[in-house]
């Protein structure tokens, strides 16, 4: 255990060091002022490597920089904010003790020093430090796992398609949390394409795992079953397998799934409680709002499949509710503005236009993932 002793009185230094040595504590360093402590810890260098310290024993009354100021200064440094600090002081004023604890001190010992009391306080600080270190290590491991989960989730997202029939791509702007937005598409045959965008309830590892569970089923469902109504029933059946009667929480997701047939010039779709999305068909903007309730809420669902026909090349924009959240009360007008801008845009996949729209709307405040899927037939 590494202990730093800070006291301007040489006699006090010797007494404390002797007590600790006899108790088996050997890794001790002694400083006569806060300046010496600051220099050892290199607290003013933001790029400095953290010095291993398990405990600081500090005198309260010291010249130039007293213990209270030193305590606040050290604990304000990010890499040292969890070091237990015990004041060893002759000050008996209760208000000073309160001030010491408010400054961030873990404990205090009165002078003249009682050996048994000092060692008991140190053992208590040891337990506190072990607890803090355990939590820091656990949090670091959790952050690593979350980052890994984010990478895995993003790596399974579909890559853009741009062939002689269709252009399909997406813009995905994740929030800081692990969320459940997911999109996937597959070419079913020469002229048909199945496209789905879904949003699993909640955030965190649980929603991400549900999302990955559904993604493992999608390729087979899209390419084998094809029909939007039957695909949604199949996904609902799998979601029901996750449901347990003794659980308070029932997982579900909203989704919009559509099949674009570029030869027959049709769009068949089901919207399962998802933001409707917009389709620009022969100069008119149509909302994709027909469908059913969210997937996983009920054992049996009634589905009203939508069918649209087009003559000229069609543009479809699907999005998750993260986009609506950042737009606030003006979402209707802003969506129309985005769709109008896309309508006038000359390129088939105007990523720059939509990226700019997202940037303008977010303004640094994003609590949820933002995902847009763009489809343009040729």
Beta strands, then each sheet from edge to edge (+ up, - down):
strand 1: 3-6
strand 2: 28-31
strand 3: 55-59
strand 4: 84-89
strand 5: 107-110
strand 6: 161-162
strand 7: 166-173
strand 8: 179-187
strand 9: 192-203
strand 10: 253-261
strand 11: 266-272
strand 12: 278-281
strand 13: 284-287
strand 14: 291-292
strand 15: 306-309
strand 16: 315-319
strand 17: 370-377
sheet 1: 2+ 1+ 3+ 4+ 5+
sheet 2: 6+ 7- 17+ 16- 12+ 13-
sheet 3: 8+ 9- 10+ 11- 14-
sheet 4: 8+ 9- 10+ 11- 15+
end
